C-alpha cells in the first residue's frame, strides 16, 4: 500500500496533525485537529480529491481538538473516533483547557468509542488501537501494522515523553504504557508524535533519556 502522510504543525504550542491518504483507494483519514489546522487539512484533502472517512483523536487536550468541530461542519459525514475516558473534554472543552485561552473551542460529539485492541479499517487504511494512558486517561496510539507507522499523540516523542502532570495524567501509567504498548513494536516502526519530529521505536529504545524509567515496566 502506498500511503501518503501529510504532516501539519499549527497552533500556539506547535501541535502536529496528520492527513493519511491512500490515493489508489481514494480514502483518507485525519489524525488530531489542532488550532489553525483546518485550512491546511482541507487543502491537502482537496488536492488529493478525497473526503475524509474519519477524524481519529489520540486524546482530547485542547491543542489536539480545537478544530474538530469546524472540520466536522465542513465534512458532515466524517466520523470522530475517541477513547471513552477522554470524551468528556469534547463535550465541555472550555471547562478543561487548564488555563484561559484567547479563543473558544466548540463542543463536538464522538461517533465511535475505541478501546485497546480494537482493529478497524477505513477503506484500505487499517489501524490497531493501543490504549496508552498516562498523559491523559484515554490516550490512544494508532498503529498501522502493515506500514510500520504509529501515531503516538503525546505518549512518546523524539527524545522525550508526554507530560504526566496535567489533570488525568499519571507518570507510572505513562511509563507502563510506553513499556507495554510501544516498546514491543518493531524497531523500524515510525513514530509520528503529537509534537516535534518523527522518530522510530529503535531510536527511542537506544537514545531516549526516559528509557531507564520505562524499562522497569517491561514484561
Backbone as a ProteinNet text record, in pm:
[ID]
protein_1_A
[PRIMARY]
XXXXXXXXXXXXXXXXXXXXXXXXXXXXXXXXXXXXXXXXXXXXXXXXXXXXXXXXXXXXXXXXXXXXXXXXXXXXXXXXXXXXXXXXXXXXXXXXXXXXXXXXXXXXXXXXXXXXXXXXXXXXXXXXXXXXXXXXXXXXXXXXXXXXXXXXXXXXXXXXXXXXXXXXXXXXXXXXXXXXXXXXXXXXXXXXXXXXXXXXXXXXXXXXXXXXXXXXXXX
[TERTIARY]
84.8	0	88.8	59.3	139.5	68.9	75.4	10.5	88.3	15	75.3	35.6	133.5	108.4	152.1	57.2	85.6	89.9	192.2	208.5	194.2	113.2	96.7	121.3	195.1	225.3	166.6	68.2	-5.7	-40.5	-93.5	-142.6	-34.4	-75.7	18.1	122.8	98.7	200.1	252.7	239.6	302	265.5	138.5	84.8	77	113	108.3	-29.8	-73.6	-187.9	-142.1	-215.2	-175.2	-295.4	-271.7	-369.5	-309.2	-377.1	-328.8	-418.3	-356.8	-432.7	-379.7	-472	-439.1	-492.9	-407.8	-458.3	-520.5	-473.4	-527.9	-673	-706.7	-843.2	-926.5	-863.3	-933.2	-993	-912.2	-955.2	-858.6	-913.3	-827.9	-882.4	-792.2	-830.2	-746.4	-800.2	-731.8	-696.7	-578.3	-539.2	-508.2	-593	-589	-622.7	-671.9	-724.5	-684.8	-557.6	-510.3	-567.9	-550.1	-589.9	-521.3	-594.9	-542.8	-503	-549.9	-514	-616.4	-738.3	-845.7	-811.2	-763.8	-737.8	-635.6	-529.8	-425.4	-477.4	-555.6	-610.9	-706.6	-796	-893.4	-822.2	-718.4	-644.5	-577.5	-515.5	-448.1	-547.4	-662.6	-763.9	-822.7	-844.1	-898.7	-801.1	-673.4	-572.8	-567.3	-599	-599.7	-734.2	-834.2	-967.1	-1034.1	-1006.3	-1053.1	-1138.4	-1246.6	-1324.6	-1287	-1253	-1205.7	-1315.6	-1279.1	-1374.2	-1389.2	-1281.1	-1285.8	-1177.6	-1204.2	-1105.3	-1072.9	-948.1	-903.4	-832.6	-878.4	-820.3	-731	-603.4	-512.2	-546.5	-598.9	-650.4	-722.1	-777	-865.9	-819.7	-690.9	-643.8	-671.8	-697.1	-745.7	-654.9	-525.1	-433.8	-439.7	-516.5	-535.4	-677.8	-767.8	-909.6	-976.3	-905.1	-969.6	-1041.8	-991.6	-1055.5	-1142.2	-1172.7	-1256.3	-1396.3	-1459	-1594.6	-1598.8	-1508.5	-1509.9	-1488.6	-1402.8	-1381.5	-1506.2	-1575.5	-1698.1	-1806.1	-1809.1	-1903.9	-1871	-1742.7	-1700.5	-1726.1	-1708.5	-1728.4	-1835.2	-1963.3	-2068.9	-2077.8	-2024.3	-2028.1	-1906.6	-1813	-1690.9	-1720.4	-1670.4	-1685.6	-1571.5	-1598.8	-1496.4	-1477	-1354.2	-1320.9	-1238.4	-1272.2	-1203	-1217.2	-1126.8	-1143.6	-1248	-1336.7	-1443.1	-1391.4	-1274.1	-1222.1	-1180.1	-1165.4	-1126.9	-1242.3	-1358.8	-1468	-1518.3	-1506.4	-1564.9	-1507.4	-1383.3	-1325.7	-1383.8	-1435.4	-1502	-1636.2	-1704.1	-1839.1	-1836.8	-1739.3	-1726.3	-1581.3	-1537.5	-1394.8	-1342.3	-1422.2	-1371.2	-1359.3	-1415.3	-1400.5	-1271.3	-1203.2	-1089	-965.7	-949.4	-833.8	-709.1	-725.4	-610.7	-571.4	-592.8	-566.7	-651.4	-673.5	-759.3	-700.1	-787.3	-745.5	-802.5	-732	-782.2	-881	-929.7	-1027.8	-1120.5	-1233.8	-1333.9	-1330	-1337.9	-1343.9	-1487.1	-1542.5	-1680.2	-1686.9	-1790.6	-1807	-1837	-1806.9	-1832	-1863.1	-1945	-1985	-1899.9	-1859.6	-1787.6	-1884.4	-1836.4	-1916.5	-1895.3	-1773.7	-1741.2	-1636	-1652.1	-1552	-1454.4	-1327.1	-1223.7	-1159.8	-1127.5	-1063.1	-942.3	-859.7	-737.5	-767	-691.2	-705.6	-801.9	-879.9	-970.6	-890.8	-949.7	-894.8	-1005.2	-969.7	-1069.7	-1001.4	-1081.2	-1032.3	-1124.1	-1063.7	-1136.9	-1092.8	-1180.3	-1137.9	-1028.6	-908.9	-795.3	-695.2	-724.5	-630.9	-672.2	-586.6	-620.4	-534.8	-596.4	-525.1	-554.4	-453.4	-466.5	-459.3	-557.5	-568.1	-494.1	-405.7	-333.8	-374.5	-440.1	-473.7	-348.1	-304.6	-177.6	-195.4	-266	-291.1	-163.5	-173.5	-61.3	-48.6	-50.5	-57.8	-200	-295	-436.9	-496	-617.3	-679	-705.2	-741.8	-782.2	-688.8	-561.9	-467	-462.4	-460.6	-456.1	-336.3	-282.4	-183.7	-248.2	-239.9	-296.4	-182.1	-179.4	-69.1	-112.3	-48.8	-68.1	38.8	-0.1	96.9	156.2	74.7	121.3	231.6	222.7	319.8	419.2	410.2	500.8	506.6	387.7	373.6	283	320.1	235.9	221.9	98.2	68.8	52.9	150.1	163.2	103.2	45.4	-7.2	100.2	64.5	160.5	212.1	215.9	270.3	421.9	473.3	617.1	659.3	768.1	825.1	967.2	1023	1164.2	1247	1310.4	1395.9	1324.1	1193.9	1120.3	991.4	908.6	779	676.3	549.7	444.6	443.2	382.6	364.9	269.6	294.6	204.6	152.1	172.4	133.9	5.5	-61.5	-189.8	-302.2	-421.6	-533.5	-555.7	-564.6	-579.2	-447.8	-335.4	-204.4	-156.7	-65.5	-13.6	120.3	230.3	363.1	384.2	346.1	366.1	284.4	162.4	79.9	143.6	202.5	268.1	387.2	468.3	582.7	536.8	430.8	377.9	324.1	259.9	206.5	318.3	423.6	534.6	599.5	619.2	686.8	605.4	474.8	392.7	319.2	300.2	227.3	321.4	423.6	508	638.3	704.2	833.4	825.7	712.7	705.7	700.3	678.4	670.9	809.2	810.2	935.5	1021	1152.8	1243.6	1226	1187.7	1174.8	1043.7	955.9	826.8	847.3	792	798.4	701.4	746.7	662.3	634.4	507.1	465	391.6	457.6	405.6	317.8	262.2	177.2	252.6	381.8	467.7	606.7	674.2	811.6	825.2	950.9	977.3	944.8	936.3	914	1041.2	1023.7	1135	1100.4	1175.2	1142.7	1150	1088	1095.7	1241.4	1318	1457.1	1539	1517.4	1591	1557.5	1429.6	1390.3	1435.5	1437.1	1484.5	1631.7	1708.8	1851.7	1885.6	1811.2	1856.9	1766.4	1644.1	1552.4	1598.6	1613.2	1663.4	1569	1443.6	1348.2	1346.8	1433.8	1432.6	1452.2	1538.1	1560.2	1434.5	1351.2	1226.4	1128.8	1113.6	1013	1064.4	1197	1248.5	1202	1174.9	1126.2	987.6	918.1	782.2	776.6	892.7	893.2	854.6	779.6	736.7	855.7
-118.7	0	124.3	218.6	339.1	456.2	460.3	568.3	697.9	807.3	939.8	1002.2	1049	1108.8	1254.2	1343.5	1486.7	1528	1601.4	1648.4	1799.8	1848.8	1993.1	2027	2132.7	2177.2	2316.1	2327.7	2453.1	2479.1	2599	2634.1	2690.1	2745.5	2814.6	2725.8	2594.4	2505.3	2406.6	2444.4	2370.1	2221.9	2195.9	2059.6	2000.3	1873.8	1804.9	1745.9	1760.5	1683.8	1611.1	1506	1422.5	1394.3	1396.1	1350.6	1228.8	1116.4	990.2	955.7	939.4	916.9	793.7	709.6	602.4	645	698.5	751.7	645.5	521.8	416.1	386.6	395.8	366.2	492.2	608.9	736.2	748.2	712.9	713	798	871.7	949.7	955.5	972.9	995.5	1110.3	1175.5	1283.8	1234	1267.3	1233.2	1361.8	1392.6	1511.8	1639	1738.9	1860.6	1982.4	2020.8	2133.6	2267.3	2371.2	2504.7	2540.4	2605.7	2657.6	2548.1	2426.9	2317.8	2297.6	2346.8	2313.2	2349.7	2470.1	2515	2425.3	2390.4	2306.4	2165.2	2112.8	1978.3	1973.6	2070.5	2075.1	2087.7	2170.1	2188.3	2058	1987.4	1861.6	1759	1749.9	1654.6	1694.4	1824.2	1870.9	1844.5	1867.8	1843.1	1695.9	1609.5	1465.4	1417.2	1504.6	1465.4	1367	1381.2	1284.7	1354.1	1288.5	1329.7	1237.8	1291.2	1204.8	1115.9	990.4	898	923	967.3	982.4	1077.2	1134.1	1206.5	1118.7	1077.6	994.4	1083.8	1080.8	1165.5	1082.4	1118.1	1047.6	1074.9	1193.9	1230.8	1363.8	1418.4	1533.7	1659.7	1675.7	1806.2	1908.4	2032.2	2134	2152.8	2135.3	2160.8	2051.6	1946.5	1840	1834.9	1915.5	1903.4	2035	2146.5	2276.9	2289.4	2225.1	2235.4	2114.3	2031.1	1913.7	1954.4	2047.1	2089.4	2156.1	2251.5	2308.7	2205.1	2107.2	2003.4	1918.2	1888.1	1809.8	1889.3	2019.5	2103	2104	2102.9	2102.7	1967.2	1860.3	1723.6	1655.7	1682	1631.8	1479.6	1408.2	1261.9	1202.5	1286.1	1237.7	1189.9	1071.8	1016.8	1064.2	1072.2	1111.1	996.7	947.6	833.1	880.4	828.4	869.9	759.6	756.1	665.3	723.9	641.8	696.2	772	737.2	806.3	949.4	983.6	1120	1199.8	1138.9	1204.9	1330.2	1334.7	1447.2	1582.1	1584.5	1711.5	1756.9	1663.5	1701.6	1766.4	1717.3	1763.4	1903.2	1927.1	2058.2	2105.3	2139.9	2167.6	2286.4	2390.8	2511.3	2495.2	2389.1	2362.5	2288.1	2241.6	2153.4	2198.4	2328.5	2377.9	2389.3	2393.5	2405.3	2548.3	2636.7	2779.5	2854.1	2985	3059.8	3062.5	3048.2	3054.2	3179.6	3236	3356.2	3324.4	3202.6	3162.5	3059.1	3035.7	2941.8	2812.6	2701.6	2570.4	2519.5	2482.4	2435	2286.9	2247.2	2104.6	2024	1896.4	1807.2	1668.8	1593.8	1460.6	1353	1256	1141.1	1050.2	989.5	895	751.5	723.9	586.2	587.8	498.8	479.6	370.3	395.1	296.5	252.1	123.6	67	-15.3	-48.1	-121.3	-252.8	-276.3	-399.5	-391.4	-283	-268.3	-262.4	-315.8	-305.5	-253.4	-160.5	-109.1	-69.3	-69.8	-32.9	73.3	178.5	284.8	280.6	224.8	199.5	94.6	134	42.1	70	167.9	207.7	139.8	53.7	-22.5	15.5	15.7	50.3	-50.5	-74.9	-147.1	-42.3	-40.4	62.1	17.3	103.1	78.3	184.2	141.8	235.3	257.1	382	414.1	528.9	506.2	614.8	661.2	779.4	836.7	984.7	1022.6	1165.4	1214.8	1135.3	1154.6	1016.4	1014.5	886.8	799	863.8	789.1	805	829.1	844	716.8	736.4	625.2	639.1	525.2	517.7	440.9	496	431	366.9	233.4	158.5	97.8	140.9	81.6	-25.7	-149	-258.7	-285.7	-277	-309.6	-216	-90.5	9.5	49.6	-17	10.6	160.2	213.2	352.6	356.7	433.9	451.2	599.9	644.5	782.9	786.3	845.4	826.5	937.6	1041.2	1150.4	1206.2	1229.7	1285.5	1179.6	1055.3	947.5	944.1	940.2	928.4	1028.4	1100.8	1197.7	1155.6	1225	1206.3	1261.7	1173.3	1214.5	1256.1	1229.7	1270.8	1189.7	1229.5	1166	1275.2	1237.4	1332.8	1374.2	1487.4	1533.7	1440.7	1427.5	1347.9	1428.8	1561.3	1646.5	1724.2	1698.2	1762	1678.4	1736.9	1657.3	1531.3	1418.3	1290.8	1223.8	1292.2	1235.1	1145.4	1054.8	959.4	908.6	946.9	913.5	762.7	690.5	545.4	480.2	528.7	474.4	503.1	621.7	656.8	565.7	541.7	452	310.5	266.6	132.7	125.7	232.9	235.7	226.3	304.3	301.3	163.5	107.6	-22.4	-135.1	-134.2	-249.1	-230.4	-106.5	-81.5	-47.9	33.3	81.1	4	-27.6	-95	-232.9	-305	-432.2	-416.6	-294.6	-275.4	-291.6	-319.9	-339.9	-213.5	-231.8	-117.2	-20.2	-71.3	14	91.6	68.2	137.9	287.7	361.8	508.5	557.3	649.5	714.4	855.9	884.5	1018.7	1079.6	1169.1	1216.1	1339.9	1379	1496.7	1627.7	1622.5	1741.4	1698.2	1783	1755.7	1662.5	1627.6	1547	1400.4	1329.6	1185.4	1115.5	993.3	912.8	767	674.5	532.6	468.2	353.7	279.1	246.7	204.1	169.5	286.3	403.9	522.6	557.4	548.1	583.6	477.6	354	248	272.2	323.6	343.1	477.5	583.8	718.3	798	755	836.3	839.1	958.8	966.3	906.4	880.3	819.3	666.5	609.9	465.2	388.6	439.3	370	369.3	473.3	478.7	372.6	361	264.8	121.6	103.5	-33.7	-113.6	-44.9	-114	-172.1	-131.9	-181.1	-279.8	-312.1	-406.9	-545.5	-616	-751.2	-846.7
0	0	0	-85.1	-98.5	-31.5	100.7	174	159.4	157	163.9	297.1	372.1	502.9	498.7	520.6	527.3	674.3	711.5	848.8	852.6	945.7	964.2	1110.4	1134.5	1270.3	1288.6	1377	1390.9	1536.9	1560.8	1693.7	1783.7	1897.3	1986.7	2050.3	2058	2116	2011.1	1883.5	1772.9	1777	1755.3	1760.6	1620.4	1610.3	1480.8	1454	1330.8	1281	1155.8	1121.5	1008.4	919.3	790.7	692.7	623.4	635.8	579.1	460.4	344.8	221.6	149.5	105.7	12.4	-123.8	-210.5	-337.5	-426.9	-416.8	-502.2	-468.5	-339.2	-295.1	-275.1	-292.9	-275.4	-135.5	-35.1	104.4	186	283.1	371.3	512.6	608.4	747.6	802.1	904.4	974.3	1113.3	1159.3	1295.5	1370.3	1465.9	1551.1	1473	1547.3	1485.9	1568.5	1565.5	1646.6	1600	1681.1	1637.2	1505.2	1418.8	1291.5	1192.5	1214.7	1122.9	1012	1030.4	936.9	793.2	771.9	634.8	565.3	635.4	576.8	550	643.5	626.4	508	500.8	391.2	256.8	252.3	126.8	82	176.8	141.9	89.2	154.5	110.3	-24.5	-44.6	-171.8	-286	-260.6	-364.8	-403.5	-307.8	-335.1	-387.7	-385.4	-429.1	-336.4	-205.4	-106	-0.5	40.4	157	272.3	389.8	498.6	554	578.4	639	787.6	853.2	998.8	1047	1163.7	1243.4	1363.2	1375.6	1486.9	1587.3	1711.7	1815.3	1906.1	1912.5	2001.9	2147.4	2175	2306.8	2289.2	2396.6	2378.8	2449.9	2474.9	2519.7	2409.6	2451.8	2358.2	2237.1	2255.3	2143.4	2037.3	2062.7	1963.3	1908.5	1964.3	1926.7	1888.3	1894	1876	1742.5	1638.8	1507.3	1472.7	1571.7	1544.3	1499.8	1572	1535.7	1398.5	1368.2	1233.4	1123	1148.1	1047.4	1028.3	1137.2	1123.4	1050.2	1072.3	998.6	849.6	818.9	678.5	613.1	691.9	642.4	728.3	703.5	793.1	800.7	703.2	706.7	778.8	815.7	880.7	1022.6	1057	1191.1	1280.3	1411.2	1507.7	1605.9	1614.9	1699.9	1818.6	1937.7	2059.8	2164.1	2261	2374.6	2469.1	2526.1	2612	2733.5	2785.4	2903.6	2874	2747.8	2710.5	2650.4	2638.4	2566.7	2638	2770.1	2844.2	2800.8	2754.5	2710.1	2576.4	2497.7	2373.4	2401	2504.7	2536.1	2597.8	2686	2751.3	2741.5	2622.6	2602.8	2681.9	2698.7	2764.2	2915.1	2970.3	3113.5	3144	3042.4	3065.1	2987	2971.9	2897.2	2984.4	3115.1	3204.2	3232.4	3138.4	3155.4	3051.9	3072.2	2979.4	2838.3	2740.1	2600.3	2534.8	2437.5	2369.6	2257.9	2253.7	2153.2	2215.6	2150.6	2201.5	2120.4	2192.4	2128.1	2136.2	2023.5	2018.9	2056.7	2130.8	2163	2037.7	2045.7	1933.1	1989.1	1919.6	1966.2	1899.6	1979	1923.9	1848.9	1742.8	1665.3	1710.2	1759	1797.3	1906.6	2003.6	2108.2	2066	2091.4	2064.3	2194.4	2202.1	2320.7	2278.8	2378.2	2349.5	2277.5	2172.7	2096.5	1980.5	1972.9	1859.3	1729.2	1626	1491.2	1400.2	1315.4	1223.3	1093.3	989	856.6	799.6	750.3	682.4	536.6	453.3	317.1	318.9	277.5	275.1	386.7	472	577.3	707.4	759.7	879.5	998.1	1116.4	1239.1	1349	1430.4	1556.6	1666.5	1754.8	1858.5	1984.3	2033.4	2158.1	2259.6	2367.2	2474.7	2557.6	2568.1	2633.1	2731.2	2843.2	2938.8	3007.3	3065.8	3138.8	3111.4	2983.8	2950.4	2971.7	2928.9	2961.9	2985	3038.8	3074.2	2952.2	2843	2724.7	2606.6	2631.7	2521.1	2436.7	2306	2211.3	2118.3	2079.3	1972.1	1857.7	1737.3	1619.3	1541.1	1541.4	1482.2	1349.6	1243.6	1111.7	1096.5	1125.6	1128	990.5	886.7	752	705.9	746.3	702.5	811.3	926.8	1039.2	1071.7	1097.2	1138.2	1259.5	1361	1479.6	1508.6	1518.2	1554.3	1705.7	1774.6	1919.5	2003.5	1940.4	2021.7	2112.5	2239.2	2334.7	2431.8	2387.4	2470.8	2460.4	2338	2314.4	2208.1	2237	2143.6	2106.4	2009.1	1977.1	2092.4	2167.7	2277.6	2403.3	2412.2	2531.8	2542.9	2639.6	2662.1	2688.6	2691.3	2720.8	2866.9	2893.3	3030.9	3105.2	3234.4	3318.1	3435.2	3431.7	3543.9	3518.1	3406.8	3378.8	3439.4	3459.2	3511.8	3428.2	3497.2	3428	3395.4	3424.4	3397.1	3509.8	3477.2	3575.6	3521.8	3587.4	3536.4	3529.2	3633.6	3631.8	3520.3	3501.2	3392.6	3257	3242.9	3117.3	3090.5	3193.3	3176.8	3140.5	3205.4	3176.6	3033.2	2990.3	2853.9	2750.9	2771	2675.5	2674.3	2794.7	2805.2	2743.6	2766.7	2726.8	2595	2552.4	2427.5	2311.4	2338.6	2229.6	2213.3	2323.2	2310.9	2245.6	2252.8	2179.4	2027.3	1977.1	1832.5	1769.9	1641.7	1568.4	1573.5	1582.6	1590.2	1473.9	1357.5	1239.6	1236.2	1332.2	1333.4	1347	1253	1259.7	1366.1	1447.8	1547.2	1499.1	1474.4	1435.1	1553.9	1627.1	1755.6	1743.7	1857.9	1863.7	1861.5	1890.5	1886.9	1843.5	1769.7	1732.6	1614	1581.3	1462.5	1483.2	1372.3	1382.2	1427.5	1475.1	1521.5	1493.3	1550.4	1538.9	1676.5	1688.9	1814.8	1847.7	1747.8	1772.2	1823.4	1765.1	1809.4	1953.5	1988.6	2125.8	2225.4	2184	2272.8	2310.7	2215	2237.3	2300.4	2264.2	2296.5	2389.7	2408.7	2489.2	2634.4	2693.9	2831.9	2935.1	2897	2989.8	2978.9	2896.7	2875.5	3005.7	3093.7	3220.9	3306.3	3293	3369.5	3321.1	3190	3142	3140.4	3144.8	3143.3	3265	3375.4	3494.5	3478.4	3371.9	3348	3232.1	3173.8	3063.6	3112.3	3031	3068	3065.9
[MASK]
+++++++++++++++++++++++++++++++++++++++++++++++++++++++++++++++++++++++++++++++++++++++++++++++++++++++++++++++++++++++++++++++++++++++++++++++++++++++++++++++++++++++++++++++++++++++++++++++++++++++++++++++++++++++++++

